[in-house]
Amino acid sequence: MVWEVKVCSSIGTILNVISNKENLINMAQKQYYKKGSFGRKYILFLITPFIFTSCKEKQVGMDSPKAKPNVIVVITDDQGYGDLGLNGNASIKTPAIDNFAAESVRLSNYHVGTTCAPTRAGLLTGRNCNRNGVWHTIMGASLLNREEITMADELQKNGYNTAMFGKWHLGDNHPFAPQERGFDVAFYHGGGGVGQTPDYWDNDYFDDTYYRNGTPEKKEGYCTDVWFNEAMNFIEAKKEEPFFCYLSLNAPHSPYNVPEEYYNIYKDAKGISEEQKRFYGMITNIDDNFSKLLKKLEALGIADNTILIFTTDNGTAQGYTIDAKTNEVQGYNAGMRGTKGSEYDGGHRVPFIVRWPNGGLSGGKTLEDLVAHVDVLPTIMKLTGQPYTPTKTMDGMDVSDYLLGKEDISNRYLVTDTQRVPWPIKGKNSCVMEGKWRLINGTELYNIALDPGQEINVADQHPERVEAMNAFYESWWDDIIKETKYSVIDLGVGETDVLTCHDARTIGYYPPWNQQMIRAGEPMKPAPFSVNFTSAGKYRFHLRRWPSESNLALGAEINDAISATLNAEGKVAGKSMLFKKAHLNIGEKSIDVAVDNKAGAATLEMDVQQGETELMAYFDLADGTQSNAFYIDVEKVE
């Protein structure tokens, strides 16, 4: 009988191998359950050829494409550790994710960057954001350096079908777009969120136009529903082959727009603000869609051989607030200090849940050792059995044995910080982590096992630990800053390349990074773009106030303001700006032209040399003020 168990795990497994031999199966089932040994010998006689064929196929199949586990990463935007029911939030409704956690492996000491693009860049490359060009969300510092190798690149190279849906936020221009970073299929919005400056004009989460491998495409429905539906269509189409699906959501990032039925779930909730009601509604909508995804995987028969991850990209943005006037706390933050953007745990400790039944990742276990987003790439490569030899310094490491319960993680240091400046600054908003210890800004030391709210600075009691953690930071900083550099946008690649002020390299001020700011029409101090002309020749530059798809004239105003509703934010009218001259500076060359405010753009032509340079495009307003062009369309003429 032992021999029978070793051959296959159960008689049901054996019979499934010969599922097309119905008569044989029926006979085998009847004989197997007869009393005495004869029945068992008879079943072995009947199915022995199939046993060896099956087991031989399984052994070969381990190296075949179909045996590779699928990989799905679901990452939400601005949802913190406390924004789930499973982490103690009594107000929010997330039953699907809560139940998923109960049958998965959870990390309770998992950390990311403190804002969205830095986290996503680190997760996809295994390298800290200060190394890979994404230490900000705007200002030319959210473009993933062209030399970086992504998880999609690696899995694509090893035979995986790859796709991403939702929020990219690692560059909208060449060579940064997702379809250029390892994804066969990419369906996404522009910039860091729906309605941001690089996004398709007038998107507002409902019935929007997104980009399919760079081409605009109108879709009906709420954005989160669209991303999940697209992902499930891809999964169904590729179910017979290994796939990597990066389902990267923009929700629950602001603006807090949500279908009315989800707002109504929290309409009468106590202890949370109106914004939090919409924020929680967006999360419950995610949960409902996650439930549909789980059911789809089960229906397709691929749930057991799919590595499914649910995580988020930084601390909560709206789930926990303190009223500045009344000091009243609204929402829930799992007892942590800080929210999105903070170097304290509330800014970067987030949920991480992974399930892969075939690989032993199940059972509702909670693990407490220190893990981070930069570990995801090397860990996925190990779990999927793919060859992986990084060519750059990695901040992450393979933690697959830890997830599988084979070893613990000890004596490990990690760094996260908040830069959000034109160039990274040593020591700025830094957190060095070691197990349960946190060194904040080089001087504050906390033991979160005893003090999860990080209220008691014990640096004076542990000078040796402070010294050791600072020494690690010094060494780490010296290493990463050698790699830090701006990304450079390629021009002359497509028929028309569009630069937006979102990516201009401003210093001391933020560019208009969302369309509400574009509508407000406040002049923006001119700032350069780092660009690379891929070939020499004549180029035509169209300097715009409004994006080309709006079909608006330079001097147009838009009287389409919308008042806020209970479930959605409003929209401001588009203010008119009147210009008299347009300027274009490329390297040492400068030209200008008079502006016709009834035209859609001010157009200038210039012969340019191949290579990297700086480009600046701006207007003189009628009152003498200067303002960067909000949009610049670039064409290669000859």
LOFI-124010 format. One record per residue (C-alpha): residue in one letter; x, y, z. Coordinates in pm, whole numbers, plus 32768, in hexadecimal, padded with zeros to 4 digits. Layout:
! residues N
aXYZ...
This chain:
! residues 638
m800080008000v812680E88044w819880B57EDEe804481227E60v805182667F2Bk81AC82BA7EAAv8142828D7D41c802583837D5Bs7F8B843D7E7Es7E33839F7E5Ei7D6E82B37D87g7CA883DE7D0Ft7DE484747C7Ei7E2F83347BC1l7CD1831B7B37n7CDA84837AC2v7E0A842D79EFi7D37833A7927s7C0284127920n7BB983C077B5k7B9D824B7806e7A46825978ABn7A0280E478ACl7B56809C7941i7B2281A17A4Dn79D281137AB1m7A637FB67AC2a7B91802D7B85q7AC180EB7C81k79E57FBE7CC5q7B0B7ED07CEBy7BD77FBA7DC6y7ACF7FC27ED3k7A997E497EDFk7B067DA48023g7C487CE28022s7D897D087F62f7D087C837E17g7C507DC67DCCr7D837E987E05k7E5D7DB27D33y7D5E7DC27C1Di7D567F3C7C1Dl7ED27F457C12f7ECE7E577AE9l7DD67F317A31i7E80807C7A66t7FF4802E7A83p803A80A0791Af7F8881E57963i803D82137AAFf819282087A11t812582D778E9s808B83D779D4c81B383ED7ABEk82A683FE799De81DE85197904k81D685CD7A53q834C85B27A7Av838B863A791Dg827C873B7950m833687E37A6Ed8417887B7966s830188C07871p824F8A0F784Fk8104899378D8a81A189227A21k82218A7F7A74p81438B327B6En80858C627AFBv80CE8DA67BB1i7FCE8EB47C06v802E8FE97CCCv7F0D90C57D3Fi7F8D920C7DCFt7EA893257E3Ed7EF694977E60d7EF995567FACq7E56943B8070g7F02940E81C0y7F3492ED82ADg7E0393578376d7D1E936F8247l7CB792008257g7BC9914A833Cl7CC69037837En7DB391338421g7CB491A58520n7BEB92B08469a7A88927F84E7s79F0937C83F6i7A6E930882A3k79D991E681E0t7ADD910C8133p7A5B8FA78158a7AFD8F16801Fi7C5C8F8D8078d7C278F2E81E5n7BC28DCC8183f7CE08DB98088a7DD48E0D819Fa7D438CF38274e7DB58BF5816Fs7EFD8C9B810Cv80488D0E81A0r80478E6D8238l816E8F4C827Fs8133903283A8n828590E28391y828C9133821Dh8300928A81AAv82FE935D806Eg835494BD8002t828895D280A0t81E696397F57c816595847E26a825C959A7D03p838F95537DDCt82E894177E60r827F93997D0Ba83D993D97C7Eg8477931A7D9Fl838391F87D88l83BF91C77C13t853B91E47C23g85A3916F7D7Er866392B67DA2n862993E57E7Ec8586950C7DD2n86B495EE7E05r877B94FE7D2Bn868394D67C0Fg8617963D7BC7v84C6963E7C7Bw84F196FF7DC0h83C497DF7D7At827097CC7CD4i82A398F87BEAm83B599EC7B7Bg846B98FA7A94a84B898187BBEs83A697167B83l843E96867A43l84DA952E7A72n863E953F79ECr865594967899e876693A5790Ee868B930B7A1Ei861391A679EEt84AE91667A63m840090307AE0a833C9033799Bd8480903678D2e85008F07798El83BF8E3C797Cq83838E977810k84E28E1F77BEn848F8CD47863g83558C8D779Ay82498D3E7863n812E8E0477C5t81388F557871a8034906578A3m7FF49193797Ff7EAF924779C2g7E6B93917A72k7F7294777B01w80D194747A6Eh816895BD7AECl82CA956B7A80g82CE96437948d81DC968D782Cn82E196D67721h83DF9600766Ap848B952D76E3f83C9951D7829a826A94AE77C4p81FF9359784Dq81F692B476F6e8369930C76E0r83BB927A7838g8365910D7808f81EA910E77E8d8151907076B2v800691157704a7FDB925D77BEf7E91930F77FDy7EC3943C78DDh7E7D95A6792Fg7F8196B87911g804F974D7A2Bg802496E97B95g7EA996E07B9Cv7D6C97047AD3g7D4198777A88q7EAD98D27AB1t7F5999AD79AEp7FE2989778CBd7E9697DD78D4y7D9997F377B9w7CE0993C77D5d7BB1994978BBn7BCB97E87945d7B1497D47A93y7B03965C7AE9f79BE96247A2Bd79A895C778B7d7B0B963D7873t7C09961F775Cy7D42955877AEy7E7394E776EAr7E9E938D7657n800E9368760Bg801394E075D8t7ED795037504p7DA795B4759Ee7C7494D775CFk7B2595377665k7A90944E776Ae7942944D781Ag7937941C7990y79E594767AD5c7B60946C7ABDt7B9E93587BBFd7A95927D7B1Ev7B3C92B979CCw7C9692567A47f7C1991137AE6n7B4490B879B8e7C6A90EF78CEa7D4A902079AFm7C528F0279C1n7C2A8F047846f7DA38EE97823i7DB48DD37926e7CA58D0A7879a7D4D8D357727k7E9E8CC077AFk7E2A8BB878A6e7ED88A9D77E8e802B8B4A77F7p80EC8BEA7915f80998D5A7943f80FA8E847A17c7FDF8F797A5Ay803C90BF7B06l7EEE914E7B78s7F6192A17BF0l7E3B936F7C6Cn7E1694E77C89a7D0494C57D90p7CD7952E7EA0h7DB496577E3Cs7D0C97AB7E24p7C3498357D93y7B4897687E6An7A4897127D62v798395D37D91p783E953B7D0Be771995B17DDCe76C294567E5Dy7818943C7F01y77FC958F7FA5n76A795278028i7746940180E5y77EE950381C7k76F4961C81A7d768296038311a77CB958A83A4k7841963584E2g79A196A38533i7A1496DE83CDs7A05981482F2e794F983D81A8e7A97981180EDq7ADC96D581B3k7987964C8157r79E2966A7FE7f7B4195E7802Cy7AB694B680E0g79B794887FC9m7AD3947A7ECBi7B7C936C7F9Ct7A3E929E7FB9n7A1A92B77E3Fi7B7C922E7E23d7B1A91157F10d79EB90B87E3En7AC590AF7D07f7BCB8FE07DBDs7AB68EE97E10k7A618ED07C9Dl7BCF8E917C4El7BE18D777D4Ck7AAA8CD77CB9k7B338CF97B59l7C738C447BB7e7BA68B2C7C55a7AC18B127B28l7BE98AFC7A3Cg7C8889EF7B13i7DCC8AB07B43a7DA88B357CA7d7E8C8A2E7D43n7FAC8A6F7C55t7F9A8BEA7C64i80728CBF7D47l7F798DCC7DA8i7FF18EFC7E6Af7F2590137F04t7FE291427F83t7FDF92BF7F84d80DB93D07F31n80F394B18067g804A951281A9t7EE5958B81A9a7E9696D68104q7D389705818Cg7CE495E58275y7D67969583A9t7D55980983EFi7D7098F0851Bd7CA69A30850Fa7D969B558536k7C979C2485F8t7BEE9B2486D8n7D039A1C86E4e7BF2991E869Bv7C6D97D78607q7BA9974D84E3g7BEB95F78450y7CE294EA84B2n7E5A94BB848Da7EA09376854Bg7F47943A8664m805F94BB8586r80F896148571g80F696C88422t803C96A282DBk809B96B8816Bg81E99769813Ds825F972F82A1e83A496888307y82EC95F38435d824E949C840Ag80F9952783AEg819695AC826Eh822E946981ECr81B7933282A9v80A5929F81CFp7FEA91578195f8089903C80D2i7FC88EF9809Av80388DDE7FB6r7F968C937F58w80188B757E83p7F808A287EF0n805289537E05g818D89F37E8Bg813B89DA7FFCl80D28B448034s7F878B1D80E7g7EF18AD7823Ag7EB28C2E82CCk800E8C5A8360t808E8DAD83D7l82048DF383C6e82A98F0C8489d840F8F2E8408l847B90608342v8427904F81CDa8405915F80C4h838491A87F68v84E491897ED9d84DB90167F39v83B88FC67E52l847A8FA77D0Ap858D8EB97D81t848D8DF17E47i83A38DC77D1Em84C48D597C44k85228C4D7D40l83BD8BD67D79t837E8BB67C04g84C78B027BCDq85498C027AD5p86BD8C417AA3y87148D947B31t88648E3F7B4Ep88418FB57B95t894190947AF0k891091B97BDFt892391E07D59m87E4915A7DF5d874491E47F2Fg865490C07F3Dm86968F507F75d85ED8E047F39v850C8DBB8066s84618C887FD4d84EC8B9D80DFy84688C8881EAl83108C89814Cl83188B0E813Dg83778AEF82ACk84D38A67826Be859B8B7F830Dd85818CC983C5i86088E1C8361s86FD8EB98454n88138FBB845Er877D9079833Fy877691F08302l869092A98213v8662941A81C1t853394D9814Dd851296528131t8441976F80A8q84FB984B7FB3r83FF99047ED6v850B9A017E79p85C39A4D7D33w86F1997F7DA2p870D988A7EC8i8790991E800Ek8859984B80FEg879D98038240k8657989E81CEn852897FD8276s85E696B88299c858F9576834Cv868D94628386m85E6931A83E8e866F91E78497g856D90E98508k848F91A585FDw857A92D08618r8551941C8561l86539531854Ei85A8966F84D9n867697898440g87AF970184E3t874E976B8644e860496CF86B2l8600955D870Dy84C294948746n8477932A8798i832892EF86F1a82F991A487A7l82D4926A88E8d826F93BB8856p81AA938F8711g813F94FB8717q82AB956D8718e82789659883Ci83A896028916n84FC96598887v85F495678926a872A95D88868d87DC963A89AAq87AA94DD8A37h883F942A8908p896294F98884e8A0F93CA87E8r88DA9375871Cv88B394DE86A9e8A2094E08641a8A01939A8582m88C3940384CEn895895558472a8A9294A683F2f89BB93CF8311y890294FF828Fe8A4B95B58245s8ACE948E817Ew8982945B80CDw896395CA806Ed8AC495DA7FE4d8A6F94B17F09i891B95207E89i897496897E3Ek8A7C96137D47e896195827C76t886B96A37C9Bk881D97567B57y870497FC7A98s8652973B798Av865B97C8782Bi852A97CB7744d855B975875DBl84CE983574C7g84A997DB7359v8429967D73A2g82B49693735De81F1975F7262t81B098587379d8257985374CDv81A0991475DCl825499BC76FBt81839A347821c81E69B2A7931h81B29A0D7A2Dd8312999679D0a83C49AE779BAr84EC9AFD7AA8t84759C0E7B90i853C9C887CBBg84909D247DE7y832E9CFC7D62y82469BEF7CDEp81CA9BF17B78p80539BD77B33w80469A5D7B5Dn7ED09A2B7B38q7DC39AA87A4Eq7D139B737B58m7E549C3F7B73i7E659C5979F8r7D019CDC79F9a7D569DDD7B04g7E489E7D7A0Fe7F4C9EF67B06p80929F4A7A4Fm81AA9E507A84k830F9ECC7A99p83CA9E3E7968a84909D0279ABp85639C1978D2f85279AB7785As864699C1783Cv8623993776DAn86DC986675DBf86A598A47468t86C7974A73D4s872E97D67283a879B992571F7g86B399ED7118k85989AE6710Cy84999ACE7221r834E9B81724Df82DE9BE773ABh81759C3A7402l815F9CFC754Ar80079CD575E9r7F349D587705w7E3E9C3776E2p7E8D9AD67667s7E509A8B74F9e7D2D999A753As7C699AB775DBn7C579B70748Cl7C679CB97549a7D0D9DF974D8l7E309E8A7599g7D629FA57629a7C259EDB7667e7B6C9EC677ADi7A8C9DA2780Dn79479DE778C0d79039C82792Ba792C9C8C7AA3i78819B727B5Fs781D9B827CCBa78889A6F7DB6t778F995F7E0Dl778898737F34n7846976A7E6Fa792A983B7D8Fe79FE99737D96g79A59A9D7CBDk7A599B387B96v7ACD9CA07B74a7A979D6A7A38g7BBA9D9D7949k7C4E9EF77969s7CBB9FB77835m7E2BA0137811l7E92A10D7703f7FEDA0F4766Bk80B6A1DC758Ck81F8A11C7543a82739FB3754Eh83DE9F527592l84A39E14754En85FF9DD775DAi86C09C9B7581g881F9C917605e88BE9DD8759Bk87C09E217488s868E9EFD74BDi856F9F6A73DDd8421A0157418v82E0A061735Fa81B0A141738Cv807BA0907411d7F20A07C737An7E3EA03374A4k7D329FAA73BAa7E1B9E967344g7E3C9D4C73F7a7FB49D727425a80DE9E5173E4t81B69D9472EBl832E9DB872C6e842D9CF671F7m859B9CBB7243d86BB9BF071B8v874A9B2372D7q88739A427306q885C98DA7375g8898989B74E6e884099067646t87F29A6E769Ce86FD9B4B7758l85BC9BCF76C0m84F49CF37747a83AC9D6B76AFy82E99E90773Ff82079FB976F9d8207A12B7742l80ABA18277BDa7FFFA2C3775Bd804DA35878B0g81C0A307788Ft81BEA1D4796Fq826DA09E78ECs81D69F4278FCn82549DF07892a818B9D4E777Cf80AF9C4B7829y80C29B5F76FEi81C49B4875E6d818B9A6C74B5v82CF9A127401e82DB999A7296k8404992871C9v83D699DD707Ce8508996F6FB7
